[in-house]
Amino acid sequence: MDLKEIQNLIKFVSNSGVAEVKLETGEIKITIRTTLEGNSPDITYVQQAPVQQAIPQVTVSQPTAQQPVAQEATPASDENSQYITIKSPMIGTFYRKPAPDKPMFVEVGSSISKGDVLCVVEAMKLFNEIESEISGKIVKILVDDMSPVEFDQPLFLVDPS
């Protein structure tokens, strides 16, 4: 993140009316605090994130004929290989319905077409409708309602057939 991007972020936050925003990307942590009255200037803290140390490797002995071998989870991923994964385009909070008193956008088994709204991801008080880029049937919803989501996190499994 360069200086110009940080300055643009500061301007955006000060115009949005939010009191504080924290952003972590890779090596950089940024905290921007603003006052609602506008009497004092914005405060910005930029610091390097700590470098993670390598985790020591543990050797595991090979199972003998007497020890049972645990089944791996790869068959489940093979089952899901026929489905298309719809991922989150941003960091935010995942909502399955447009408002608390409204019905869910989609349920498991719902047929969807290209352009249908599947969910809303709220980021910095902005509610972004996530639309389907494919047609098909919702097989699995991978995120709970009102849960935080990361960029590129899988949200739905869709059967395109």
HUFENRA-V940790 format. One record per residue. RES is the residue in one letter. OMEGA is omega in whole degrees, 0 to 359 (* if undefined). Layout:
{{RES;OMEGA} {RES;OMEGA}}
This chain:
{{M;182} {D;185} {L;181} {K;178} {E;179} {I;179} {Q;178} {N;178} {L;179} {I;179} {K;181} {F;182} {V;182} {S;178} {N;185} {S;181} {G;178} {V;182} {A;183} {E;176} {V;175} {K;182} {L;176} {E;176} {T;176} {G;186} {E;189} {I;172} {K;180} {I;173} {T;179} {I;178} {R;177} {T;175} {T;183} {L;180} {E;181} {G;182} {N;182} {S;184} {P;176} {D;177} {I;181} {T;175} {Y;176} {V;178} {Q;178} {Q;176} {A;179} {P;179} {V;180} {Q;179} {Q;179} {A;179} {I;180} {P;181} {Q;179} {V;179} {T;181} {V;180} {S;179} {Q;180} {P;177} {T;182} {A;182} {Q;182} {Q;177} {P;179} {V;181} {A;177} {Q;179} {E;182} {A;182} {T;178} {P;178} {A;179} {S;176} {D;177} {E;184} {N;183} {S;179} {Q;182} {Y;176} {I;181} {T;173} {I;186} {K;179} {S;179} {P;183} {M;174} {I;177} {G;179} {T;184} {F;176} {Y;180} {R;180} {K;185} {P;179} {A;182} {P;182} {D;181} {K;178} {P;178} {M;176} {F;180} {V;176} {E;173} {V;182} {G;179} {S;173} {S;181} {I;173} {S;182} {K;180} {G;178} {D;176} {V;182} {L;184} {C;175} {V;172} {V;181} {E;178} {A;179} {M;177} {K;175} {L;181} {F;185} {N;178} {E;178} {I;182} {E;179} {S;176} {E;181} {I;173} {S;180} {G;183} {K;179} {I;180} {V;183} {K;173} {I;191} {L;184} {V;177} {D;178} {D;178} {M;178} {S;174} {P;178} {V;178} {E;174} {F;176} {D;178} {Q;178} {P;180} {L;184} {F;168} {L;184} {V;174} {D;184} {P;184} {S;*}}
